[in-house]
Amino acid sequence: MLKDKIALVTGASRGIGAAVAKKLADNGACVYVNYNGSAGRAEEVVNEIIKAGGQAEAVQCDVSDYNACKEMIDKIIKEKGRLDILVNNAGITKDDLLMKMSEEAFDAVINTNLKGCFNTIRHASRYFLKQRSGKIVNMSSVSGVMGNAGQANYSAAKAGVIGLTKSVAKELSSRGINCNAIAPGFIETEMTAAMTDKAKEATIAAIPLGRTGQAEDIAKAVLFLASDMSDYITGQVLSVDGGMS
């Protein structure tokens, strides 16, 4: 399905990002597994992909750093000659009630979760435009669609990702470039594992399907949007949330 495609997945050393990287590799793509501080875990993901017969390489970059993103994209182009798929998955949380939230906590989440998407798209788009092709998949969140108490920074960033996605789609579509977003709901990852049992129960009660999602559920959606099956889809937000939103 993705034979000979070159893909970059940011924040791919664990959770949803790791699942996405493996899914794309399983379907033929050569995947660059981006990480910021978790070199060991990124190498584990790469090794799993290679053992399964796929192609992968780890690449370090703090996506909130504009110039570092340029260096990362340029490295991929230098090594492979092209980039076909960009999955912006890197994200952090620094939850707190608005009245208690620090400026640092707000800025850090915006810089990684929203500006990080801008940084990679900004530099990758140069090559996508030359190729007249490319698939961009940005990770938003149900929190960006509905808002969520205690996550003003995270919700704002993820809502911003939706606006960015729609704008990029309109700017680049004439050159055969697709840009879509996925809005995951309650997905079982290390990020959600920190929640209390009471909070988890309350969240599950709000999910019409009555269960949490798995990283694999998001990976399948990314595969669809990254493949030629979605060639006539752009500027859209696909909610993968069990009906939450």
C-alpha positions in Angstrom: 0.0 0.0 0.0 2.9 2.4 0.8 5.7 0.7 -1.1 8.7 2.9 -1.7 7.1 5.8 0.3 9.2 7.8 2.7 7.5 8.8 6.0 8.3 10.9 9.0 6.4 10.4 12.2 7.1 12.9 15.0 7.0 11.8 18.6 7.2 8.2 17.5 9.2 6.6 20.4 6.1 5.5 22.3 2.3 5.4 22.4 0.3 6.5 19.4 3.4 7.6 17.5 5.1 4.2 17.8 2.0 2.4 16.7 1.7 4.7 13.7 5.3 4.2 12.7 4.9 0.4 12.9 1.7 0.5 10.9 3.2 2.6 8.1 6.3 0.4 8.0 4.2 -2.8 8.0 2.5 -1.4 4.8 5.8 -0.8 3.0 6.9 2.7 4.0 10.4 3.6 5.0 9.8 5.4 8.3 11.8 8.0 10.1 11.1 7.6 13.8 11.4 11.1 15.4 12.1 11.5 19.1 13.3 14.3 21.3 14.7 12.9 24.5 13.9 9.1 24.3 16.7 7.8 22.1 16.6 4.3 23.6 12.9 3.9 23.1 13.1 5.2 19.6 15.7 2.7 18.7 13.5 0.0 20.2 10.7 1.0 17.8 13.2 1.0 14.9 14.5 -2.5 15.9 10.9 -3.8 16.1 10.2 -2.5 12.6 13.4 -4.0 11.1 12.8 -7.4 12.8 9.4 -7.4 11.2 11.0 -6.9 7.8 10.4 -3.2 7.5 12.7 -0.1 7.0 13.2 2.5 9.7 15.6 5.0 11.2 15.6 7.1 14.3 16.0 10.8 14.0 16.4 13.3 16.9 14.7 16.7 16.8 12.8 18.9 19.2 9.9 19.9 17.0 9.4 23.1 18.8 12.7 24.3 17.4 12.2 25.8 13.9 15.8 25.4 12.7 16.1 21.9 14.1 13.0 20.9 12.1 14.6 22.3 8.9 17.8 20.2 9.6 15.7 17.1 10.2 13.7 17.5 7.0 16.8 18.3 5.0 18.6 15.2 6.3 15.7 13.0 5.1 15.7 14.6 1.7 19.5 14.2 1.4 19.3 10.6 2.4 16.2 9.5 0.5 15.7 12.2 -2.1 12.1 12.7 -1.2 9.5 12.8 1.6 6.0 11.5 0.9 4.2 11.3 4.3 4.5 13.7 7.3 2.7 12.6 10.5 2.7 15.3 13.2 2.1 13.4 16.3 4.6 14.9 18.8 2.8 16.3 21.8 3.1 17.0 25.5 0.6 17.8 28.4 1.0 20.2 31.3 -2.5 20.1 32.7 -3.8 22.5 35.3 -6.8 24.8 36.0 -6.5 28.0 34.1 -6.3 30.1 37.2 -3.3 28.1 38.4 -1.6 27.5 35.0 1.9 29.0 34.6 2.9 30.9 31.5 5.7 28.3 31.0 3.1 25.5 31.0 1.0 27.3 28.4 3.9 28.2 26.2 5.5 24.8 26.3 2.4 23.0 25.2 1.6 25.5 22.4 5.2 25.4 21.2 5.4 21.6 20.9 1.8 20.7 20.0 0.9 23.5 17.6 4.1 25.3 16.6 5.8 22.0 16.1 3.2 21.2 13.4 3.9 24.5 11.7 7.6 24.0 11.9 7.6 20.6 10.1 5.0 21.5 7.6 6.8 24.8 6.8 10.0 23.0 5.9 8.5 19.8 4.3 6.1 21.8 2.1 9.1 23.1 0.0 9.7 19.5 -1.1 6.1 18.5 -1.4 5.5 21.4 -3.7 8.4 20.4 -6.0 7.2 16.8 -6.0 3.6 18.0 -6.5 2.6 15.3 -4.0 2.5 14.6 -0.3 0.3 13.5 2.6 0.2 15.5 5.8 -1.6 14.0 8.9 -1.8 16.2 12.0 -2.8 14.9 15.4 -5.4 17.0 17.0 -7.6 15.7 19.9 -11.2 15.4 21.2 -10.0 18.1 23.6 -9.4 20.4 20.6 -12.9 19.8 19.3 -14.8 20.0 22.6 -12.5 21.7 25.1 -11.6 20.1 28.4 -11.4 21.5 31.9 -7.8 21.6 33.2 -6.4 21.6 29.6 -6.8 25.1 28.4 -3.3 25.0 26.9 -3.7 21.5 25.4 -7.2 22.2 24.0 -6.0 25.5 22.5 -3.1 23.9 20.8 -5.1 21.0 19.4 -7.9 23.4 18.3 -5.2 25.4 16.6 -4.0 22.2 14.8 -7.4 22.0 13.2 -7.3 25.5 11.9 -3.8 25.0 10.7 -4.8 21.8 8.9 -7.7 23.5 7.1 -5.6 26.4 6.0 -2.7 24.2 4.8 -5.1 22.1 2.9 -6.4 25.1 1.0 -3.0 26.5 0.3 -1.4 23.3 -1.0 -4.2 21.3 -2.5 -3.7 22.7 -6.0 -0.3 20.9 -6.1 -1.7 17.5 -5.2 -0.9 17.7 -1.5 -3.4 16.5 1.1 -3.5 17.7 4.7 -5.9 16.2 7.2 -6.2 15.9 11.0 -7.2 13.1 13.3 -8.8 13.9 16.7 -8.3 10.9 19.0 -10.5 10.4 22.0 -9.6 8.5 25.1 -6.7 6.3 23.9 -4.9 4.0 26.3 -1.3 5.4 26.4 1.3 6.3 29.0 -0.2 9.8 28.9 -3.6 8.6 30.0 -2.2 6.0 32.4 -1.5 8.8 34.9 -5.2 9.5 35.3 -6.9 8.4 38.5 -9.3 5.4 38.3 -12.2 7.8 39.1 -11.3 10.1 36.3 -11.0 7.2 33.9 -14.4 5.8 34.9 -16.0 9.2 34.3 -14.4 9.5 30.9 -15.4 6.0 29.8 -19.0 6.8 30.9 -19.0 9.7 28.4 -18.0 7.4 25.5 -21.0 6.0 23.5 -19.1 2.9 22.5 -18.4 2.3 26.2 -14.7 1.6 26.1 -11.4 3.2 25.6 -9.5 3.2 22.3 -6.1 1.7 21.5 -3.2 3.2 19.7 -3.8 0.8 16.9 -7.2 2.5 16.3 -5.4 5.7 15.5 -2.7 4.0 13.5 -5.3 2.5 11.2 -6.8 6.0 10.6 -3.4 7.4 9.8 -2.7 4.6 7.3 -5.9 5.5 5.5 -5.1 9.2 5.3 -1.5 8.5 4.3 -2.5 6.2 1.5 -4.0 6.7 -1.9 -7.3 5.6 -0.5 -7.7 9.2 0.7 -6.6 11.0 -2.4 -9.9 13.0 -2.7 -10.0 13.9 1.0 -8.3 17.1 2.4 -8.9 19.7 5.1 -10.9 17.2 7.2 -10.9 16.2 10.8 -11.4 12.5 11.5 -12.6 11.9 15.0 -11.5 8.5 16.3 -13.1 8.8 19.7 -15.8 6.1 20.1 -18.5 8.8 19.6 -17.3 11.2 22.4 -17.6 14.3 20.2 
